[in-house]
Amino acid sequence: MTCIIIEDQPPAQRILQKYIRDFGQLELLATFSDALSALEFLKQATVDVIFLDIHLPKISGIEFLKILPYSPKIILTTAFGDYALQGYELDVSDYLLKPFSYERFVKAVSKVQHQIEEVNASQTKVISNLETTPSNKILFVKTGKEYQKIDTSTIQYINSKGDYTQIVSTSGKYLVSHPLKYWIDKLPAQFFCQIHKSYLINVPHIIKVVGNQVYISDELLPIGRTYRETFVNDYLEGDV
């Protein structure tokens, strides 16, 4: 499992770094002293686990959780026990109260490891209730001064760009003047699923789903916290 540390106290950073090395099944990608620096890193990379302090400069760990672009497993680390309830309301995996022992650390990480294994097992199931490709439907979309013909079965995903959307298909990319909701309403829900506030995907084009990420062609798309349950239940475990 890959992980990062977000902790502003060097002694606490060193303890976590040692525990991670000793555990042996975690790969530490980076350590950050504030949440905003970590957020910039996470725009370009994904991780399985974040060790997150609550009292941080610039923005708190709780505020950081609210603006995370995707949903890694979170292990809170703090000296203040009164944040436990708020942390669990934000779907954290575990809560380490400083100072914590190596044994308590191992228990928290093992719990996360089990959660990730369960999710990966469910997400690698065959999408048995879906046809290989959706029935052909032709759309004409306006791109600039032209109307481009698109077969909906070739659409891989649609990316929101404010009031515009970019249609990514096997035949090319098209920027059109419709918001994402337009496509959510227009395209068949049997095949098209919103997995993030910025992404609508064509499920038959999925190569695989690992953790909180969807692989389509050579693209890696995030699964947002809000959309995860519907996506898993409706498209990965039947009952479409």
N, C-alpha and C positions, 0 to 999 in steps of 0.2 A: 504494500500500500504506500502511496506517496503522501507526503504531509508537509505542512508548513507550520511555523510557530509565529504567533503574533503576541508579543510580550515586551513591555517597555523596561523591565528590570533585568539587568545583565545576570545577576545570580540565578533568577528564575529561568532565564534563557539557558544558562549552562546546565542546570539540573535537567530540564526537558531534553536538551541535546544529548546528555549522557544516557538518560533513560531510553531514548530512541535508539541510540547506538547499541545499548545492551539488549534491547528487545529483539533486534535482528531482522524483523519482518517489516520494518518501516524504512522508507527512503525519504530523508529530509531534504527538501528542495531549496528551502530558504527560511531565514529568520528575519522578522520585521519588528521594529520598535513602535510602529503605529499602524493603524488599520488602513489609512488611505494609501500608504505605500503598498500594502498587501493587495488592496483592491486593484491597483494598476497592474500588478503582477498577474492577478487572476483574470484580467481581461485577455491575456495572451496565453495562459496556461490553466490547466485543470488539475485539481488534487483530490485525493480520496478523503483526507482527514485534515482538519484545522484545529490546532491547540490554541485556544483564544482566551486571552485575559479580558476582563470586563473593563477595568479602569485603565484607559489608554489616553494618550494625548490626541488632540484634534477631534476625533469622534470616539465614542465608547464602543466596546465590543457588542453591546446590544444594538446600537444604531447600525453598526457594520453588518450584523445579521440581517437587518431589515432591507439592506440594499445589495446584498450579494446577488450576482448575476445568475448563479445556479446553486445547487444544493449539495455541497459536500457534507460529510459527517462532521459534527462539531463537538469537541470536548472543551467545555469551559474550564478555565483555571483562574481562581480568584481567592482572595483572603476573606471575602465577605459572603457569608452563607445566606443572606437575605435575598440574593438574586436567583436562588435556585428555581423558584416557581416561575419567574419571568423567563428564565432560560428554557425551561421545559415547554412553556407556551410557544416558544419559537422553534420547537422540534429539535432541540439539541440532543445528542446521544448520551452524554454523561456530564457530570459536574464534579471537578476535582477541587476540593477545598484545601488551600495552602495552609501549612506545609503538608504535602501528601507523600506517602511512601512509594517505593518502587512497586510493591505488591499491589497497591491501589491503582497505580498507573497501568500495570499489566491487566488488571481486571477491566478497566475502562477501554483499553485498546482491544482486548479480546472481545468485548461486547460489540464494538464497532466492526471488528473483523467478521463476526457472525452475521451482523446486519447486512454488510456488503455482500457476503456469500449468498445470503437468502435472496437479496435483490437480483444479483447476477444470475442465479438459478432460474428465477421467474422470468427474467427478461430475455433469456436465451431460448425460451420455448418457441416452438414453431407457431407462426401466426396462422393457425389452421382455419380460422373463420373468414379469411380474406381470399379473394380470387388473386391470381397472379398479377393481373393488371386490371385497372378499371375499364369499364366499357368506354369505347371511343366517344369523345364529345369534342366538337370543334368550337374554339372560341376565337373571336377576332378582337385583339386588344390594340389600343392606340398607343404607339410609341413615337413621340415626336409628331410628324405630319403623316405618318403611315399607319395602316392597320395591319398588324401581324397575325397570321393564322397560327394557332397553337392547338395541338392535340392534348387534351388534359392528361392523357395517360403518360405523356412524356414529361410532365411537370414533376420535378424532384422535390422542391420546396419553394416557399414564398417568404421573402424577408421584408419586414416592415421597415420603412425609412420615413417615419413621420406620416405625412399625408400621401406619400408615395409608397409603392411596393416594388420590389424586384422579383420577377418570376425567373427562377432558375430551372431550366429544362435540359433535356439531353441534347437539344438542338441549339441552345444559346441562352443568353440572359437578356431580360427585357424590363426596362423601368417604365412603370405605368402610373397614372395619376389616380389611383384608388387606394384607400386605407386597407389595412389587413382585414378588418371586419367585413368589407365588401366580398372578399374571397371566401371567408368563413361561411357567409350566408349563401354564396353562389355555388361553391363546389360541394360534391357529395360527401357527407360526413362518414360514409362507409369507408372512404379511403383517405380523406384529408383530415388531419388532426392537429390542433394547436398544441404545441409542446412548450411554448415560451411566449411571453408577451410580444416577441418580435418574429416568431417563426411558426408557419403553418407547413406541415410536411405531408407528402404523399406516401402513405405507409408502405405500399408495395415496393418502394424504392429503398427502403431501409436495408442496409447490409448487415448490421448488427447493432445491438444496444448494450452498452457496458456502463454500469453505474448510472451516472446522471448525464450520459452523453449518447447521442444518436449518430451513427455513421451512415452517411448517404454519399455514394460515390467516394470522392476523396475529401469530403467535407465532414467536419466534426461539429455538431450542433448541440447546444445545451438544453437540458430539460429543466424548465423552471419549477420551483417549489409548488406553485399554485396549480400547475397542470399535470404534475407527476402521477397522482393517484388515478385520475381519469384515463390517462394514457396507458398506464400499466393494466388497469382493470379491463378497459374496453378493447384494447388492441393487442395486448400480449397474453392475456389469460382468457380470451373468449368473450362471449356475450357482446358482440359488436353492436 
